[in-house]
Amino acid sequence: MRAAIFTGINELGLDTVAKPTAGPGEVLVRIKAAALNHRDLWIKGGQYAGLKFPLIPGSDGAGVVHEVGSDVDPTWRDQHVIINPALDWGHHERAQEPKFSILGLPRNGTLAEYVAVPATQLAPKPPHLSWEEAAALPLAGLTAYRALFSRAQLQAHEKVLITGIGAGTALFALQFAVAAGAVPFVTSSSPEKLERARSLGARHGTLYTNHGWAKDFADQYGSFDVIIDSAGGPGFADLVDLAAVGGRIAFFGATRGNPHDLPLRKLFWKQISLLGTTMGSPADFKAMTDFVTAKAIHPIISEVVPLDRAAAAFEVMERGGQFGKIVLSIG
């Protein structure tokens, strides 16, 4: 089979490798489309724990069940599915257990014509989605859903601020918030991305690159019940200022590093909850796919490229030029 393969740090190529087989409790999925995440970039650049090479990257995928292993319900064969990339979550909803891992490291991922995964990771493809849209959904959709609903407990009519709009997870958070009847606001470094976010239902947006943006935004629009962030860094203190009394800040990344300081007095006086969140449980994944189906949500796709142009797709993500998910067409 054809696959995109990391052979070392910043070494990505396309090669022909042996097709995997479905072991006990597993299925073999013929991948129709796969999608990139920033996690794939960090692995490529050697910035992720537990690196191993060679490796087929990719956490997001959708396709057709080609083969079932022993102890797997044979009716899965030929079913159209999406793959939950959160492996071995564990037994508790509150957090993942030590065996938890993500498809695409250490286990080979979805940037290939076939991938073998545990049958427990399958979910029916939402019927209203194309293969490309379905492939865009799993990791970012799961992360956004858990952050908004399982952790921050977002309710209808609450004001939610989503930072860094344009990335896949932030866009899902915007779409989910709109569908839930919340009132979403966004930030970005790009006026074009702010305008596109407004077309998707964002009430207002601002450039976080502007000096004093947080105070100006608060003066115009007040405080926020829920804030969703993946950047961290020195700007995190601004989010504390923007949070309402009793507000919740859910965060799942630190692309700008750790905050220089945390204003603890503001946090306890305003009774703000800081909620770390990572991926999601099997229950979160089912709830997310049910929500997407019930609300007829279509993932935002930046572009679709064939598997043999995987290197070009990575370059687009490295430039940060995408609005939505970058998808690779495979099957």
C-alpha positions, 0 to 999 in steps of 0.5 A: 500500500502507499503511505506517507512516512516519517523516516526521521525528523523533518524527513517525510516521503511517500513509499510503498509498504506492506498492508497491515492485517487486522489482529484480534479485536481489530479491523482494517479500514481502507482509508478514503480521506485523512486530515492533518493536525498540528500534532503531525507537525510537532511529530515531524519537527521532533517536538513530541514525546515518544518519537519513533521512526519510521512512522506513518502519521495521521490521527484523522481518517474515514473509510470503509471497513475492509477486514475484521479480526477475530472477536469482531462483529462481522457486520462491521465489514463494508461499513462506512466509518470514522475513526476515534483517534483517542486510544485506551482512554480508560474507565473514567470520564474525568481524565485519561489513564496512563495507557492513553495514546493517540493514533499516529504515534506510537501506532501507525496512523491514517496517512495511508491506504489502509490502517488497522485499529481496534474495532472499539475506535469505530463510529458510523460516518455521519451520513450527511458528510462527504468523505473529506468532511468526515476525515476532518472531524475526529481529533479536532471535533472531539477536542472542541466538544469536550472543551466546550461541553464536558469541561466548560459546561457551555449553556445556550445564551452564554457568551463564549470567546474562542481564541485563534480562529482559523485552526481546526479545533477553534472552528469546531468550537465556533460551529458547536457554540453556534449550534448550541445557541451560545453567543460566540466571539473570536480572536485572530491575527488575520482580518480575513479570518475574522471576517470568515468567522463572522460568516459562520456565526461569530458575533464579533471578533478582534485582532489579538495583535493590537496593543490593548486589545483585551481592554478594548474588547471588554469595553465594547462587549463585556466579559465572557462566561466561557473562554476556549484557548490553545495558545497560553503564553503571555496573553493568557493573563488577558483571558483572566481579565476577560472572564466573567465572575464565575467564568470558565477557561478551558485550554488544550494547548500551549503553542505560545508557551507557559504564561509568564504569571497567573494573576491568582488574586483575580482568579480566586476573587472572580471565582474563575475555573481553569479547566485543562482538557485533552482529546476526549473519552469514548462517551465524548466521541459518541456525543460529538458525532451525535451532535454533528449529525443532529445539527447537520454540521459540516466541517470547514475544509481549507483544501483537499490534496492527494496523498502524493502531495502530503509534503505540500500539505504539511508546508501549508500548515507550517505557514499557518495559512489554512482556514479549517482542516487540510485533508488528503484524498486517499481512496 
